[in-house]
């Protein structure tokens, strides 16, 4: 448990050391971060709690899924095993992204999922640190949705790990306050592309995490720049209230926690 906690903290620290200087050099949005405490708590306490949930809860479920998949002729016996490694990784990325896109769409439509997902959208600033503002239970649900197909199809552990690592770093990248060549959006999601998803004043668009052509394919793409980000009502609750998924109305009626 201690090792898992230290690794989670080390990851957050390394991400900050890598992205914070880049955001100073290649700033996309001019506004400065005003509040640090909430997102720092998500990047430390929340991130450690999430890693422990994934390790001791979801890990057991995915292990059982591997065993069941093998019994029905999938898992290590899947036809995926016969593909060259680069092609397997490509298939893994595509499946991971497709399931993530589907879950993301649902998270904006299903009230229970939105209650968890609104925690992420409450971030009023887009930068590397905002990528950590996610409810632990939502991360568990999305991790299950994205990883289960890869487990069932028997993607080798090393390649599976590579896919997860690439998408984890990409999550930080697309939230970063980074200016990158706009031409990249023809191939991969960029911060400008994803910031539009967090726009508080326009219809939600750009659900993809890595492949923007999915939004073009499903009619959810918008090439416009983002305006004000955050929730429509401008609410920005504290760490504990966000973990409890309390709405502004509930906070005002019951008092702050």
N, C-alpha and C positions, 0 to 999 in steps of 0.2 A: 504493500500500500504506500509506504514512504517513497519507494523508488518511482512508482507511478506518479505520485504527487510532484516529486522533484523534476521528473521528465516533462510534465505538463507545464510547470513554471519555467523550465529552461526553454521550452518551445516558444512560449509567449515572449520571453526576454529576447531570444534570438530573432524572432519576427520583428520586434520593435527596433532592435539594433540595425536590422537590414532595411526596413521600410521608412522609419522616421527620417533619416537623412535624405533619402530619395524624395520624400514629400517636400522637403525644404528646397531641394534643387529643381524639382519639376512639378510645381504646384498647379493643380487643375482649378480648384475653387479658392476664392480669395478669403473667405471667412476663416477666422481663427477659432480653434476649439476653446469653449468657455468653461465646460465642466469636464473634469477628469475622473472624479471619484467613482461614479457608477460603472463606467467602462473598465476602469482599472480593477474593480472588484470582480467584474465578469471575466476579465483576463487572468485573474489569479484564483480567487475562491471559487468562482463559478466554473472556471476551466478545470480546476482540480476535481471538483465534484462531478463534472461531466465525464472526465476520464475514468473515474472510479465506477460510475454507473455503466459506462460502456464495457469496462473490463469485467466486472463481476456480474452484471446482468445480461447485457446483450451478447457478450462473448459466449456464455453458456448456451444461449438460444441458437446462435449461429453454428456452434459446434454440433448441436443436436441436428440442425438442418443439414449439415454436411453428411452425417451418418444416414439420415433418411434419404437424402438424394442418392447416395451410393447404393442403397438398397433397391432403388427403382431404376438403376442403370445410368444415373447422371453422376454428378460429382467428378471424381477422378476419371471415370469411364466416359465422360461426356465427349462428343465429337470435337469440342473446343480444344481438347488436349492434342489433337493431331495438327493443329494450325501452327505456323511459325510464330515464335514469340512476339515479334513486332505486331503481327496481325492480331494475336490474342490481346495484346495491350490495347490496340485500337478498338477492338470489340468491347473490351472491358470499359474503356472510357465512354464509348457510345451508350452502352447499357446504363452505366452509372449516371450519365447526364440525362438520358431519357426518363429514368425513374425519378431523378431529382426534379426535372421539369414538371412531371406529372404531380408529384407531391406538392411542389411549390404552387401550382395552380389550385390544387385542393385547399391548401393552407389559406388562400385568399377567399375561398367560397364556403368552407365548412366552419360554422361558428366555433366549435371546440378547438379546431386546429388554428383558426385565426386568433383565438385568445392567447395561444402560445406564440404564434408568429408575430403578433403585434408588438411583442417585447423587442424583437429585432428592429421593427420599423419605428420604434419610438426614438431611436438614435437621431439627434438633431444635427449631427455633424458626420460627414463621410470622411473617414480616414482608416488607417490600418487597425486602430484600436476599436473602432466601431464594429469590425468584423467579429469580435468576441461577444458582442451583446446578443446572445441567443439563449433562449430558455433551455436548460439541460434536458427537459423532457422532449422538447421539439428535436433537439440534436439526436436523441436516442431514436425517435420515430423516423426521422429522415435517414439516419444511418442504417436502420433496419431496411427501409425501403430500397436504398441504393445498393446495399451490400448483399442482400439475400439472393438476387439473381446471379451475382458473380459466384457466390458460394454454391448455389444449386448447379451451376454450369461448370463448376470445378476449375475456375481460374487458379493457376498455381499461386501459392501464398506470396512468393516474392513479387510476382506481377500484380497481384491483388493489392499488395502493400504499396507498390509504385503508383497505381491508379489513385488510391486513397490519398497518398502524400501529394500528388500533383493537384488534385482537386482541393485539398486543404490549403495549399499555398495559393492556388487560384482564388479561393474565397477571400483571402487577405488582399490579394492584388486588386480584385474588382471593387473592393470597398475603399481602397487607398485613394488619397487625394493626389493622384498622379496624372500628369499630362503625358499621353503617349500618342504616337502617330495614328490619326483617325483611320488610315487605310487598314490597320490591323483588324478593325471591326468586321471586315469581310470574312475573317477566318476565326477569330476568337473574341470572346467578351472582353471588354476593356472597362476601366473605371467609369468613363463617360457613359458607356452603354448601361452599366448597372446602376449608376447614380440615378438615371432616369426612372428605374424601377422604384426608387425610394422617394420620388417626387410626391409631395403631399397634396398637390393641388390639381393634378391631372389624372385621368384614368390609368390604372395600373397596367404596365407593359414591361417587356423585356424580362421574362421569367428565367431564361437560361442562365446557367452559371459559367459555361465554357463555350458552347457552340451557339452563336447568335442566330445562325440559320434556322434553328428550331423555332424561334419566334417568328421568323419570316414564313416558315412553313405552316405554322398554326395560326397565323394572323394576329400575333400579339406583339409585334415589333413596332417600336417608335424611335426614329432617328433623332428626335429633338434633344436639346440639352435639358438637364434637370433644373428646376427652379428650387424653391424651398424644400428641403427634405425633412422627414419625420412623419408624425401622425397628423391627420387632417385637423384635429383639435389642438395641435401644438403641445400636447401633454408630454412631459419628460419626467416620469416618476423615478424614485430612488431604487436602489438595488433590491431591497427586501420587497417593496411593493411590486416590482417587476417579477421577482421570483414567485410571488403569490398571485401573479396575473391580475392584480387589482386594477380596475378601471378608475379614471378620475372621479366618477360619481361615487364609487365605493370608498375611495380614499377620503373624499369630503364628508361622506355620511358617517364613517366609522373612525375617522381621524387617522393621522399618519402612523405607520408602524416603524 
